[in-house]
């Protein structure tokens, strides 16, 4: 057990975390683009699922959006707030996690965008851009 | 086409309305589908 104040391990399955690392390492551009788009939804106060991102944005990799959500959860930037049926008929009613920006993590999310050399989005303003900083 | 893609991404990150963001993502997706050769992309 972690000592008080130490980083607590994520509860995500280790195999899923491994898949996230593989995708981040072998498809860094796609992973970054997908995570940025999802985090932009979160920073604007919107709830979202992995299905909110068209597959083309991940270059057709239908697993990347889910992995990106897992990565953002493991970074404690977003949290699961609900479960919702997938809009994809092929999913046959399979439920998806609904995510939201984690409480008190807006500044960390902005720091995340800065760490990508991107100007961080402002929260509910029209001053958002993602030009290189 | 890359300029257009970049313009759309900038627009996406400037939006705050969920429906407009969704429409912008769809537009980006259509452009990427064209860019990567349509059906062959998958």
Backbone of each chain as nested JSON, in Angstrom:
{
  "chains": [
    {"id": "A", "residues": [
      {"number": 1, "name": "UNK", "atoms": {"N": [0.847, -1.19, 0.0], "CA": [0.0, 0.0, 0.0], "C": [0.889, 1.249, 0.0]}},
      {"number": 2, "name": "UNK", "atoms": {"N": [0.511, 2.235, -0.788], "CA": [1.3, 3.457, -0.874], "C": [1.155, 4.253, 0.42]}},
      {"number": 3, "name": "UNK", "atoms": {"N": [2.253, 4.87, 0.812], "CA": [2.198, 5.719, 1.994], "C": [1.349, 6.957, 1.7]}},
      {"number": 4, "name": "UNK", "atoms": {"N": [0.809, 7.523, 2.755], "CA": [-0.028, 8.696, 2.578], "C": [0.757, 9.79, 1.866]}},
      {"number": 5, "name": "UNK", "atoms": {"N": [0.127, 10.369, 0.844], "CA": [0.781, 11.434, 0.104], "C": [1.563, 10.932, -1.088]}},
      {"number": 6, "name": "UNK", "atoms": {"N": [1.79, 9.61, -1.169], "CA": [2.508, 9.069, -2.314], "C": [1.538, 8.834, -3.47]}},
      {"number": 7, "name": "UNK", "atoms": {"N": [2.112, 8.684, -4.643], "CA": [1.289, 8.407, -5.814], "C": [0.619, 7.052, -5.664]}},
      {"number": 8, "name": "UNK", "atoms": {"N": [-0.683, 7.026, -5.864], "CA": [-1.397, 5.755, -5.806], "C": [-1.438, 5.146, -7.199]}},
      {"number": 9, "name": "UNK", "atoms": {"N": [-1.305, 3.835, -7.253], "CA": [-1.343, 3.158, -8.545], "C": [-2.746, 3.228, -9.131]}},
      {"number": 10, "name": "UNK", "atoms": {"N": [-2.802, 3.319, -10.451], "CA": [-4.096, 3.309, -11.108], "C": [-4.732, 1.929, -10.966]}},
      {"number": 11, "name": "UNK", "atoms": {"N": [-6.044, 1.88, -11.053], "CA": [-6.731, 0.595, -10.975], "C": [-6.95, -0.004, -12.362]}},
      {"number": 12, "name": "UNK", "atoms": {"N": [-6.432, 0.661, -13.406], "CA": [-6.58, 0.104, -14.746], "C": [-5.833, -1.216, -14.844]}},
      {"number": 13, "name": "UNK", "atoms": {"N": [-6.389, -2.12, -15.632], "CA": [-5.772, -3.42, -15.832], "C": [-4.368, -3.262, -16.421]}},
      {"number": 14, "name": "UNK", "atoms": {"N": [-3.376, -3.984, -15.876], "CA": [-2.0, -3.832, -16.38], "C": [-1.864, -4.118, -17.874]}},
      {"number": 15, "name": "UNK", "atoms": {"N": [-2.634, -5.075, -18.378], "CA": [-2.563, -5.372, -19.814], "C": [-3.093, -4.209, -20.651]}},
      {"number": 16, "name": "UNK", "atoms": {"N": [-4.12, -3.555, -20.131], "CA": [-4.66, -2.385, -20.824], "C": [-3.634, -1.252, -20.8]}},
      {"number": 17, "name": "UNK", "atoms": {"N": [-2.996, -1.084, -19.644], "CA": [-1.949, -0.061, -19.552], "C": [-0.809, -0.355, -20.52]}},
      {"number": 18, "name": "UNK", "atoms": {"N": [-0.47, -1.633, -20.679], "CA": [0.577, -2.012, -21.624], "C": [0.16, -1.625, -23.043]}},
      {"number": 19, "name": "UNK", "atoms": {"N": [-1.11, -1.868, -23.373], "CA": [-1.609, -1.51, -24.707], "C": [-1.505, 0.004, -24.919]}},
      {"number": 20, "name": "UNK", "atoms": {"N": [-1.784, 0.76, -23.87], "CA": [-1.697, 2.229, -23.965], "C": [-0.256, 2.645, -24.249]}},
      {"number": 21, "name": "UNK", "atoms": {"N": [0.675, 2.036, -23.517], "CA": [2.089, 2.379, -23.711], "C": [2.532, 2.025, -25.128]}},
      {"number": 22, "name": "UNK", "atoms": {"N": [2.133, 0.856, -25.604], "CA": [2.502, 0.443, -26.962], "C": [1.978, 1.434, -27.998]}},
      {"number": 23, "name": "UNK", "atoms": {"N": [0.72, 1.821, -27.848], "CA": [0.134, 2.76, -28.81], "C": [0.82, 4.12, -28.744]}},
      {"number": 24, "name": "UNK", "atoms": {"N": [1.13, 4.546, -27.527], "CA": [1.789, 5.843, -27.369], "C": [3.183, 5.824, -27.971]}},
      {"number": 25, "name": "UNK", "atoms": {"N": [3.867, 4.684, -27.83], "CA": [5.239, 4.582, -28.339], "C": [5.295, 4.368, -29.849]}},
      {"number": 26, "name": "UNK", "atoms": {"N": [4.361, 3.572, -30.364], "CA": [4.435, 3.219, -31.778], "C": [3.563, 4.106, -32.67]}},
      {"number": 27, "name": "UNK", "atoms": {"N": [2.609, 4.801, -32.086], "CA": [1.779, 5.734, -32.856], "C": [1.711, 7.061, -32.107]}},
      {"number": 28, "name": "UNK", "atoms": {"N": [2.872, 7.672, -31.856], "CA": [2.872, 8.868, -30.994], "C": [2.035, 10.022, -31.541]}},
      {"number": 29, "name": "UNK", "atoms": {"N": [2.097, 10.232, -32.849], "CA": [1.336, 11.336, -33.435], "C": [-0.156, 11.125, -33.318]}},
      {"number": 30, "name": "UNK", "atoms": {"N": [-0.583, 9.923, -33.648], "CA": [-2.011, 9.612, -33.564], "C": [-2.487, 9.68, -32.116]}},
      {"number": 31, "name": "UNK", "atoms": {"N": [-1.687, 9.096, -31.213], "CA": [-2.081, 9.073, -29.806], "C": [-2.198, 10.497, -29.256]}},
      {"number": 32, "name": "UNK", "atoms": {"N": [-1.249, 11.335, -29.625], "CA": [-1.258, 12.72, -29.153], "C": [-2.469, 13.466, -29.686]}},
      {"number": 33, "name": "UNK", "atoms": {"N": [-2.761, 13.259, -30.973], "CA": [-3.897, 13.949, -31.597], "C": [-5.21, 13.533, -30.936]}},
      {"number": 34, "name": "UNK", "atoms": {"N": [-5.359, 12.234, -30.704], "CA": [-6.603, 11.722, -30.13], "C": [-6.757, 12.199, -28.681]}},
      {"number": 35, "name": "UNK", "atoms": {"N": [-5.676, 12.126, -27.908], "CA": [-5.756, 12.572, -26.516], "C": [-6.056, 14.067, -26.447]}},
      {"number": 36, "name": "UNK", "atoms": {"N": [-5.434, 14.84, -27.327], "CA": [-5.677, 16.292, -27.335], "C": [-7.14, 16.601, -27.633]}},
      {"number": 37, "name": "UNK", "atoms": {"N": [-7.698, 15.905, -28.616], "CA": [-9.09, 16.166, -28.997], "C": [-10.039, 15.795, -27.859]}},
      {"number": 38, "name": "UNK", "atoms": {"N": [-9.789, 14.647, -27.229], "CA": [-10.66, 14.222, -26.127], "C": [-10.53, 15.161, -24.93]}},
      {"number": 39, "name": "UNK", "atoms": {"N": [-9.296, 15.56, -24.638], "CA": [-9.093, 16.446, -23.488], "C": [-9.694, 17.835, -23.756]}},
      {"number": 40, "name": "UNK", "atoms": {"N": [-9.721, 18.237, -25.024], "CA": [-10.371, 19.519, -25.359], "C": [-11.866, 19.454, -25.043]}},
      {"number": 41, "name": "UNK", "atoms": {"N": [-12.488, 18.308, -25.321], "CA": [-13.905, 18.147, -24.955], "C": [-14.059, 18.276, -23.442]}},
      {"number": 42, "name": "UNK", "atoms": {"N": [-13.165, 17.605, -22.717], "CA": [-13.261, 17.611, -21.252], "C": [-13.053, 19.01, -20.683]}},
      {"number": 43, "name": "UNK", "atoms": {"N": [-12.072, 19.717, -21.224], "CA": [-11.745, 21.047, -20.704], "C": [-12.901, 22.031, -20.93]}},
      {"number": 44, "name": "UNK", "atoms": {"N": [-13.715, 21.738, -21.946], "CA": [-14.882, 22.581, -22.194], "C": [-16.09, 22.172, -21.354]}},
      {"number": 45, "name": "UNK", "atoms": {"N": [-15.847, 21.282, -20.404], "CA": [-16.92, 20.911, -19.483], "C": [-17.89, 19.906, -20.065]}},
      {"number": 46, "name": "UNK", "atoms": {"N": [-17.491, 19.219, -21.149], "CA": [-18.395, 18.281, -21.802], "C": [-18.113, 16.854, -21.343]}},
      {"number": 47, "name": "UNK", "atoms": {"N": [-19.184, 16.071, -21.173], "CA": [-19.034, 14.637, -20.966], "C": [-18.852, 13.984, -22.33]}},
      {"number": 48, "name": "UNK", "atoms": {"N": [-18.081, 12.924, -22.38], "CA": [-17.822, 12.295, -23.675], "C": [-17.524, 10.813, -23.505]}},
      {"number": 49, "name": "UNK", "atoms": {"N": [-17.6, 10.095, -24.625], "CA": [-17.178, 8.697, -24.67], "C": [-16.118, 8.567, -25.759]}},
      {"number": 50, "name": "UNK", "atoms": {"N": [-15.461, 7.419, -25.804], "CA": [-14.467, 7.181, -26.852], "C": [-15.114, 7.227, -28.233]}},
      {"number": 51, "name": "UNK", "atoms": {"N": [-16.417, 6.947, -28.295], "CA": [-17.114, 6.921, -29.579], "C": [-17.369, 8.324, -30.129]}},
      {"number": 52, "name": "UNK", "atoms": {"N": [-17.116, 9.347, -29.329], "CA": [-17.311, 10.718, -29.821], "C": [-16.24, 11.118, -30.827]}},
      {"number": 53, "name": "UNK", "atoms": {"N": [-15.219, 10.317, -30.942], "CA": [-14.133, 10.644, -31.866], "C": [-14.242, 9.769, -33.118]}},
      {"number": 54, "name": "UNK", "atoms": {"N": [-14.421, 10.381, -34.297], "CA": [-14.473, 9.564, -35.516], "C": [-13.18, 8.775, -35.694]}},
      {"number": 55, "name": "UNK", "atoms": {"N": [-13.31, 7.552, -36.211], "CA": [-12.145, 6.658, -36.34], "C": [-11.057, 7.265, -37.214]}},
      {"number": 56, "name": "UNK", "atoms": {"N": [-11.449, 8.081, -38.185], "CA": [-10.453, 8.653, -39.099], "C": [-9.422, 9.49, -38.354]}},
      {"number": 57, "name": "UNK", "atoms": {"N": [-9.85, 10.105, -37.251], "CA": [-8.944, 10.978, -36.505], "C": [-7.807, 10.167, -35.91]}},
      {"number": 58, "name": "UNK", "atoms": {"N": [-8.082, 8.885, -35.659], "CA": [-7.028, 7.985, -35.191], "C": [-6.482, 7.164, -36.35]}},
      {"number": 59, "name": "UNK", "atoms": {"N": [-6.549, 7.719, -37.556], "CA": [-6.099, 7.0, -38.755], "C": [-6.742, 5.631, -38.879]}},
      {"number": 60, "name": "UNK", "atoms": {"N": [-7.988, 5.553, -38.472], "CA": [-8.745, 4.322, -38.651], "C": [-8.564, 3.296, -37.557]}},
      {"number": 61, "name": "UNK", "atoms": {"N": [-7.763, 3.59, -36.56], "CA": [-7.549, 2.649, -35.461], "C": [-8.686, 2.812, -34.454]}},
      {"number": 62, "name": "UNK", "atoms": {"N": [-9.61, 1.859, -34.479], "CA": [-10.802, 2.006, -33.641], "C": [-10.5, 1.801, -32.158]}},
      {"number": 63, "name": "UNK", "atoms": {"N": [-9.323, 1.31, -31.845], "CA": [-8.979, 1.074, -30.443], "C": [-8.265, 2.266, -29.802]}},
      {"number": 64, "name": "UNK", "atoms": {"N": [-7.798, 3.163, -30.644], "CA": [-6.949, 4.235, -30.121], "C": [-7.717, 5.201, -29.216]}},
      {"number": 65, "name": "UNK", "atoms": {"N": [-8.964, 5.5, -29.567], "CA": [-9.733, 6.43, -28.73], "C": [-9.948, 5.845, -27.338]}},
      {"number": 66, "name": "UNK", "atoms": {"N": [-10.24, 4.557, -27.27], "CA": [-10.422, 3.913, -25.967], "C": [-9.128, 3.911, -25.166]}},
      {"number": 67, "name": "UNK", "atoms": {"N": [-8.025, 3.63, -25.863], "CA": [-6.731, 3.637, -25.186], "C": [-6.376, 5.042, -24.707]}},
      {"number": 68, "name": "UNK", "atoms": {"N": [-6.722, 6.038, -25.53], "CA": [-6.445, 7.427, -25.144], "C": [-7.237, 7.81, -23.894]}},
      {"number": 69, "name": "UNK", "atoms": {"N": [-8.483, 7.347, -23.829], "CA": [-9.28, 7.605, -22.62], "C": [-8.609, 6.951, -21.415]}},
      {"number": 70, "name": "UNK", "atoms": {"N": [-8.146, 5.721, -21.6], "CA": [-7.46, 5.032, -20.503], "C": [-6.216, 5.778, -20.066]}},
      {"number": 71, "name": "UNK", "atoms": {"N": [-5.493, 6.316, -21.049], "CA": [-4.284, 7.07, -20.724], "C": [-4.632, 8.318, -19.912]}},
      {"number": 72, "name": "UNK", "atoms": {"N": [-5.689, 9.004, -20.322], "CA": [-6.083, 10.226, -19.606], "C": [-6.61, 9.901, -18.208]}},
      {"number": 73, "name": "UNK", "atoms": {"N": [-7.27, 8.738, -18.068], "CA": [-7.71, 8.301, -16.735], "C": [-6.496, 8.019, -15.859]}},
      {"number": 74, "name": "UNK", "atoms": {"N": [-5.502, 7.323, -16.442], "CA": [-4.324, 6.975, -15.644], "C": [-3.529, 8.21, -15.259]}},
      {"number": 75, "name": "UNK", "atoms": {"N": [-3.671, 9.284, -16.066], "CA": [-3.033, 10.554, -15.727], "C": [-3.903, 11.376, -14.77]}},
      {"number": 76, "name": "UNK", "atoms": {"N": [-5.055, 10.813, -14.427], "CA": [-6.021, 11.441, -13.503], "C": [-6.527, 12.776, -14.012]}},
      {"number": 77, "name": "UNK", "atoms": {"N": [-6.609, 12.881, -15.323], "CA": [-7.154, 14.1, -15.917], "C": [-8.656, 13.97, -16.127]}},
      {"number": 78, "name": "UNK", "atoms": {"N": [-9.127, 12.756, -16.382], "CA": [-10.557, 12.531, -16.559], "C": [-10.999, 11.386, -15.652]}},
      {"number": 79, "name": "UNK", "atoms": {"N": [-12.296, 11.362, -15.386], "CA": [-12.854, 10.287, -14.562], "C": [-14.093, 9.728, -15.251]}},
      {"number": 80, "name": "UNK", "atoms": {"N": [-14.42, 8.494, -14.909], "CA": [-15.643, 7.876, -15.425], "C": [-16.814, 8.357, -14.574]}},
      {"number": 81, "name": "UNK", "atoms": {"N": [-17.853, 8.863, -15.236], "CA": [-19.011, 9.357, -14.485], "C": [-20.271, 8.569, -14.791]}},
      {"number": 82, "name": "UNK", "atoms": {"N": [-20.241, 7.735, -15.836], "CA": [-21.461, 7.011, -16.21], "C": [-21.105, 5.941, -17.229]}},
      {"number": 83, "name": "UNK", "atoms": {"N": [-22.105, 5.141, -17.589], "CA": [-21.967, 4.168, -18.671], "C": [-23.12, 4.424, -19.639]}},
      {"number": 84, "name": "UNK", "atoms": {"N": [-22.823, 4.268, -20.943], "CA": [-23.834, 4.585, -21.956], "C": [-23.694, 3.574, -23.097]}},
      {"number": 85, "name": "UNK", "atoms": {"N": [-24.839, 3.215, -23.699], "CA": [-24.803, 2.285, -24.829], "C": [-24.037, 2.889, -25.987]}},
      {"number": 86, "name": "UNK", "atoms": {"N": [-23.226, 2.074, -26.638], "CA": [-22.484, 2.542, -27.801], "C": [-23.447, 2.915, -28.917]}},
      {"number": 87, "name": "UNK", "atoms": {"N": [-23.16, 4.03, -29.622], "CA": [-24.02, 4.413, -30.755], "C": [-23.773, 3.543, -31.986]}},
      {"number": 88, "name": "UNK", "atoms": {"N": [-22.745, 2.723, -31.95], "CA": [-22.393, 1.879, -33.094], "C": [-23.265, 0.619, -33.087]}},
      {"number": 89, "name": "UNK", "atoms": {"N": [-24.096, 0.43, -34.141], "CA": [-24.974, -0.748, -34.179], "C": [-24.193, -2.056, -34.092]}},
      {"number": 90, "name": "UNK", "atoms": {"N": [-22.959, -2.048, -34.608], "CA": [-22.153, -3.272, -34.575], "C": [-21.74, -3.649, -33.147]}},
      {"number": 91, "name": "UNK", "atoms": {"N": [-21.797, -2.666, -32.245], "CA": [-21.416, -2.938, -30.849], "C": [-22.506, -3.681, -30.093]}},
      {"number": 92, "name": "UNK", "atoms": {"N": [-23.706, -3.786, -30.697], "CA": [-24.824, -4.55, -30.127], "C": [-25.127, -4.143, -28.681]}},
      {"number": 93, "name": "UNK", "atoms": {"N": [-25.206, -2.856, -28.461], "CA": [-25.616, -2.364, -27.147], "C": [-24.534, -2.373, -26.087]}},
      {"number": 94, "name": "UNK", "atoms": {"N": [-23.315, -2.7, -26.477], "CA": [-22.216, -2.693, -25.511], "C": [-22.102, -1.302, -24.879]}},
      {"number": 95, "name": "UNK", "atoms": {"N": [-21.836, -1.283, -23.588], "CA": [-21.787, 0.014, -22.909], "C": [-20.378, 0.591, -22.913]}},
      {"number": 96, "name": "UNK", "atoms": {"N": [-20.35, 1.897, -23.016], "CA": [-19.084, 2.636, -23.016], "C": [-19.02, 3.501, -21.767]}},
      {"number": 97, "name": "UNK", "atoms": {"N": [-17.803, 3.736, -21.297], "CA": [-17.631, 4.683, -20.198], "C": [-17.904, 6.103, -20.674]}},
      {"number": 98, "name": "UNK", "atoms": {"N": [-18.546, 6.871, -19.814], "CA": [-18.716, 8.302, -20.062], "C": [-17.719, 9.023, -19.162]}},
      {"number": 99, "name": "UNK", "atoms": {"N": [-16.951, 9.914, -19.759], "CA": [-15.87, 10.593, -19.036], "C": [-16.154, 12.074, -18.861]}},
      {"number": 100, "name": "UNK", "atoms": {"N": [-15.455, 12.631, -17.882], "CA": [-15.557, 14.069, -17.584], "C": [-14.216, 14.505, -17.007]}},
      {"number": 101, "name": "UNK", "atoms": {"N": [-13.903, 15.788, -17.16], "CA": [-12.682, 16.315, -16.547], "C": [-12.731, 16.058, -15.044]}},
      {"number": 102, "name": "UNK", "atoms": {"N": [-11.641, 15.551, -14.498], "CA": [-11.601, 15.272, -13.072], "C": [-11.676, 16.581, -12.285]}},
      {"number": 103, "name": "UNK", "atoms": {"N": [-12.342, 16.49, -11.152], "CA": [-12.521, 17.665, -10.29], "C": [-11.166, 18.268, -9.915]}},
      {"number": 104, "name": "UNK", "atoms": {"N": [-11.055, 19.57, -10.104], "CA": [-9.848, 20.268, -9.69], "C": [-8.64, 20.029, -10.573]}},
      {"number": 105, "name": "UNK", "atoms": {"N": [-8.852, 19.497, -11.774], "CA": [-7.71, 19.156, -12.632], "C": [-7.606, 20.052, -13.87]}},
      {"number": 106, "name": "UNK", "atoms": {"N": [-8.351, 21.143, -13.883], "CA": [-8.317, 22.024, -15.057], "C": [-6.916, 22.571, -15.304]}},
      {"number": 107, "name": "UNK", "atoms": {"N": [-6.264, 23.019, -14.255], "CA": [-4.914, 23.582, -14.441], "C": [-3.935, 22.509, -14.9]}},
      {"number": 108, "name": "UNK", "atoms": {"N": [-4.111, 21.297, -14.384], "CA": [-3.243, 20.198, -14.827], "C": [-3.497, 19.896, -16.301]}},
      {"number": 109, "name": "UNK", "atoms": {"N": [-4.766, 19.962, -16.696], "CA": [-5.095, 19.736, -18.108], "C": [-4.432, 20.808, -18.972]}},
      {"number": 110, "name": "UNK", "atoms": {"N": [-4.469, 22.046, -18.499], "CA": [-3.807, 23.124, -19.252], "C": [-2.304, 22.882, -19.32]}},
      {"number": 111, "name": "UNK", "atoms": {"N": [-1.746, 22.416, -18.21], "CA": [-0.312, 22.098, -18.204], "C": [-0.02, 20.972, -19.192]}},
      {"number": 112, "name": "UNK", "atoms": {"N": [-0.959, 20.039, -19.305], "CA": [-0.801, 18.932, -20.261], "C": [-0.675, 19.49, -21.676]}},
      {"number": 113, "name": "UNK", "atoms": {"N": [-1.553, 20.433, -22.014], "CA": [-1.488, 21.027, -23.364], "C": [-0.158, 21.765, -23.555]}},
      {"number": 114, "name": "UNK", "atoms": {"N": [0.276, 22.467, -22.531], "CA": [1.56, 23.178, -22.641], "C": [2.708, 22.185, -22.835]}},
      {"number": 115, "name": "UNK", "atoms": {"N": [2.601, 21.04, -22.172], "CA": [3.652, 20.023, -22.29], "C": [3.731, 19.459, -23.707]}},
      {"number": 116, "name": "UNK", "atoms": {"N": [2.637, 19.583, -24.452], "CA": [2.643, 19.142, -25.854], "C": [3.096, 20.271, -26.786]}},
      {"number": 117, "name": "UNK", "atoms": {"N": [3.572, 21.358, -26.211], "CA": [3.914, 22.554, -26.99], "C": [2.699, 23.14, -27.683]}},
      {"number": 118, "name": "UNK", "atoms": {"N": [1.573, 23.045, -27.046], "CA": [0.334, 23.586, -27.591], "C": [-0.21, 24.61, -26.61]}},
      {"number": 119, "name": "UNK", "atoms": {"N": [-0.782, 25.668, -27.147], "CA": [-1.384, 26.668, -26.275], "C": [-2.604, 26.052, -25.616]}},
      {"number": 120, "name": "UNK", "atoms": {"N": [-2.661, 26.036, -24.305], "CA": [-3.769, 25.353, -23.65], "C": [-5.099, 26.05, -23.872]}},
      {"number": 121, "name": "UNK", "atoms": {"N": [-6.157, 25.263, -24.056], "CA": [-7.481, 25.862, -24.191], "C": [-7.896, 26.562, -22.898]}},
      {"number": 122, "name": "UNK", "atoms": {"N": [-8.603, 27.646, -23.051], "CA": [-9.2, 28.29, -21.884], "C": [-10.539, 27.623, -21.618]}},
      {"number": 123, "name": "UNK", "atoms": {"N": [-10.984, 27.697, -20.404], "CA": [-12.22, 27.028, -20.027], "C": [-13.413, 27.92, -20.352]}},
      {"number": 124, "name": "UNK", "atoms": {"N": [-14.26, 27.438, -21.28], "CA": [-15.48, 28.147, -21.67], "C": [-15.208, 29.599, -22.058]}},
      {"number": 125, "name": "UNK", "atoms": {"N": [-14.224, 29.788, -22.876], "CA": [-13.99, 31.107, -23.45], "C": [-13.785, 30.919, -24.936]}},
      {"number": 126, "name": "UNK", "atoms": {"N": [-13.702, 31.991, -25.648], "CA": [-13.444, 31.9, -27.078], "C": [-11.977, 32.193, -27.378]}},
      {"number": 127, "name": "UNK", "atoms": {"N": [-11.136, 32.014, -26.394], "CA": [-9.732, 32.35, -26.58], "C": [-8.871, 31.102, -26.749]}},
      {"number": 128, "name": "UNK", "atoms": {"N": [-9.514, 30.038, -27.204], "CA": [-8.8, 28.768, -27.305], "C": [-8.069, 28.676, -28.638]}},
      {"number": 129, "name": "UNK", "atoms": {"N": [-6.866, 28.226, -28.616], "CA": [-6.228, 27.816, -29.855], "C": [-5.173, 26.78, -29.526]}},
      {"number": 130, "name": "UNK", "atoms": {"N": [-4.748, 26.094, -30.537], "CA": [-3.737, 25.074, -30.32], "C": [-2.549, 25.327, -31.216]}},
      {"number": 131, "name": "UNK", "atoms": {"N": [-2.203, 26.579, -31.389], "CA": [-1.02, 26.907, -32.161], "C": [0.202, 26.552, -31.329]}},
      {"number": 132, "name": "UNK", "atoms": {"N": [1.302, 26.252, -31.977], "CA": [2.518, 26.01, -31.201], "C": [2.8, 27.175, -30.262]}},
      {"number": 133, "name": "UNK", "atoms": {"N": [3.176, 26.854, -29.035], "CA": [3.398, 27.914, -28.036], "C": [4.639, 28.723, -28.385]}}
    ]},
    {"id": "B", "residues": [
      {"number": 1, "name": "UNK", "atoms": {"N": [-4.086, 20.585, -48.719], "CA": [-5.002, 19.833, -47.86], "C": [-4.553, 19.871, -46.399]}},
      {"number": 2, "name": "UNK", "atoms": {"N": [-3.218, 19.881, -46.205], "CA": [-2.716, 19.977, -44.835], "C": [-3.092, 21.299, -44.199]}},
      {"number": 3, "name": "UNK", "atoms": {"N": [-3.054, 22.383, -45.02], "CA": [-3.459, 23.688, -44.501], "C": [-4.91, 23.653, -44.054]}},
      {"number": 4, "name": "UNK", "atoms": {"N": [-5.735, 23.014, -44.869], "CA": [-7.157, 22.932, -44.54], "C": [-7.358, 22.119, -43.258]}},
      {"number": 5, "name": "UNK", "atoms": {"N": [-6.585, 21.049, -43.151], "CA": [-6.675, 20.221, -41.944], "C": [-6.257, 21.028, -40.71]}},
      {"number": 6, "name": "UNK", "atoms": {"N": [-5.183, 21.77, -40.847], "CA": [-4.708, 22.585, -39.73], "C": [-5.737, 23.653, -39.358]}},
      {"number": 7, "name": "UNK", "atoms": {"N": [-6.365, 24.225, -40.397], "CA": [-7.395, 25.244, -40.138], "C": [-8.554, 24.631, -39.352]}},
      {"number": 8, "name": "UNK", "atoms": {"N": [-8.954, 23.428, -39.757], "CA": [-10.062, 22.766, -39.068], "C": [-9.699, 22.416, -37.624]}},
      {"number": 9, "name": "UNK", "atoms": {"N": [-8.464, 21.971, -37.404], "CA": [-8.06, 21.67, -36.028], "C": [-8.065, 22.935, -35.184]}},
      {"number": 10, "name": "UNK", "atoms": {"N": [-7.573, 24.029, -35.755], "CA": [-7.581, 25.293, -34.999], "C": [-9.006, 25.683, -34.653]}},
      {"number": 11, "name": "UNK", "atoms": {"N": [-9.885, 25.482, -35.64], "CA": [-11.286, 25.825, -35.403], "C": [-11.857, 24.938, -34.288]}},
      {"number": 12, "name": "UNK", "atoms": {"N": [-11.542, 23.653, -34.354], "CA": [-12.048, 22.721, -33.334], "C": [-11.648, 23.178, -31.938]}},
      {"number": 13, "name": "UNK", "atoms": {"N": [-10.38, 23.517, -31.784], "CA": [-9.901, 23.892, -30.45], "C": [-10.382, 25.278, -30.019]}},
      {"number": 14, "name": "UNK", "atoms": {"N": [-10.961, 26.027, -30.956], "CA": [-11.51, 27.337, -30.604], "C": [-12.976, 27.235, -30.212]}},
      {"number": 15, "name": "UNK", "atoms": {"N": [-13.57, 26.071, -30.422], "CA": [-14.999, 25.914, -30.149], "C": [-15.241, 25.483, -28.703]}},
      {"number": 16, "name": "UNK", "atoms": {"N": [-16.434, 25.822, -28.221], "CA": [-16.822, 25.365, -26.891], "C": [-18.167, 24.641, -26.923]}},
      {"number": 17, "name": "UNK", "atoms": {"N": [-18.896, 24.755, -28.024], "CA": [-20.207, 24.131, -28.123], "C": [-20.062, 22.672, -28.574]}},
      {"number": 18, "name": "UNK", "atoms": {"N": [-20.715, 21.78, -27.847], "CA": [-20.55, 20.352, -28.117], "C": [-20.922, 19.986, -29.558]}},
      {"number": 19, "name": "UNK", "atoms": {"N": [-22.06, 20.491, -30.04], "CA": [-22.521, 20.119, -31.377], "C": [-21.569, 20.663, -32.442]}},
      {"number": 20, "name": "UNK", "atoms": {"N": [-21.105, 21.881, -32.257], "CA": [-20.165, 22.453, -33.223], "C": [-18.841, 21.683, -33.21]}},
      {"number": 21, "name": "UNK", "atoms": {"N": [-18.419, 21.28, -32.013], "CA": [-17.175, 20.49, -31.917], "C": [-17.356, 19.158, -32.641]}},
      {"number": 22, "name": "UNK", "atoms": {"N": [-18.533, 18.544, -32.472], "CA": [-18.791, 17.266, -33.134], "C": [-18.76, 17.433, -34.654]}},
      {"number": 23, "name": "UNK", "atoms": {"N": [-19.432, 18.513, -35.127], "CA": [-19.454, 18.75, -36.571], "C": [-18.043, 18.987, -37.111]}},
      {"number": 24, "name": "UNK", "atoms": {"N": [-17.246, 19.697, -36.336], "CA": [-15.881, 19.993, -36.776], "C": [-15.05, 18.699, -36.825]}},
      {"number": 25, "name": "UNK", "atoms": {"N": [-15.227, 17.844, -35.827], "CA": [-14.512, 16.555, -35.84], "C": [-14.923, 15.73, -37.052]}},
      {"number": 26, "name": "UNK", "atoms": {"N": [-16.218, 15.781, -37.4], "CA": [-16.688, 15.038, -38.574], "C": [-16.039, 15.595, -39.844]}},
      {"number": 27, "name": "UNK", "atoms": {"N": [-15.918, 16.921, -39.905], "CA": [-15.289, 17.542, -41.079], "C": [-13.818, 17.134, -41.17]}},
      {"number": 28, "name": "UNK", "atoms": {"N": [-13.143, 17.102, -40.028], "CA": [-11.74, 16.665, -40.001], "C": [-11.648, 15.206, -40.455]}},
      {"number": 29, "name": "UNK", "atoms": {"N": [-12.583, 14.408, -39.975], "CA": [-12.582, 12.987, -40.335], "C": [-12.775, 12.807, -41.84]}},
      {"number": 30, "name": "UNK", "atoms": {"N": [-13.694, 13.591, -42.426], "CA": [-13.919, 13.486, -43.879], "C": [-12.658, 13.849, -44.643]}},
      {"number": 31, "name": "UNK", "atoms": {"N": [-12.001, 14.911, -44.19], "CA": [-10.787, 15.35, -44.872], "C": [-9.68, 14.296, -44.737]}},
      {"number": 32, "name": "UNK", "atoms": {"N": [-9.57, 13.712, -43.549], "CA": [-8.539, 12.686, -43.342], "C": [-8.833, 11.438, -44.172]}},
      {"number": 33, "name": "UNK", "atoms": {"N": [-10.135, 11.142, -44.347], "CA": [-10.504, 9.999, -45.182], "C": [-10.037, 10.23, -46.616]}},
      {"number": 34, "name": "UNK", "atoms": {"N": [-10.232, 11.461, -47.096], "CA": [-9.768, 11.806, -48.445], "C": [-8.244, 11.731, -48.521]}},
      {"number": 35, "name": "UNK", "atoms": {"N": [-7.631, 12.285, -47.503], "CA": [-6.169, 12.368, -47.487], "C": [-5.513, 10.984, -47.506]}},
      {"number": 36, "name": "UNK", "atoms": {"N": [-6.133, 10.046, -46.808], "CA": [-5.533, 8.72, -46.703], "C": [-6.15, 7.707, -47.665]}},
      {"number": 37, "name": "UNK", "atoms": {"N": [-6.864, 8.212, -48.668], "CA": [-7.293, 7.324, -49.741], "C": [-8.614, 6.632, -49.54]}},
      {"number": 38, "name": "UNK", "atoms": {"N": [-9.541, 7.282, -48.836], "CA": [-10.907, 6.766, -48.756], "C": [-10.989, 5.406, -48.099]}},
      {"number": 39, "name": "UNK", "atoms": {"N": [-11.719, 4.497, -48.728], "CA": [-12.014, 3.203, -48.106], "C": [-10.745, 2.424, -47.783]}},
      {"number": 40, "name": "UNK", "atoms": {"N": [-9.715, 2.624, -48.583], "CA": [-8.492, 1.875, -48.376], "C": [-7.809, 2.185, -47.056]}},
      {"number": 41, "name": "UNK", "atoms": {"N": [-8.227, 3.283, -46.46], "CA": [-7.603, 3.702, -45.211], "C": [-7.743, 2.641, -44.123]}},
      {"number": 42, "name": "UNK", "atoms": {"N": [-8.867, 1.945, -44.136], "CA": [-9.11, 0.959, -43.087], "C": [-8.668, -0.431, -43.535]}}
    ]}
  ]
}
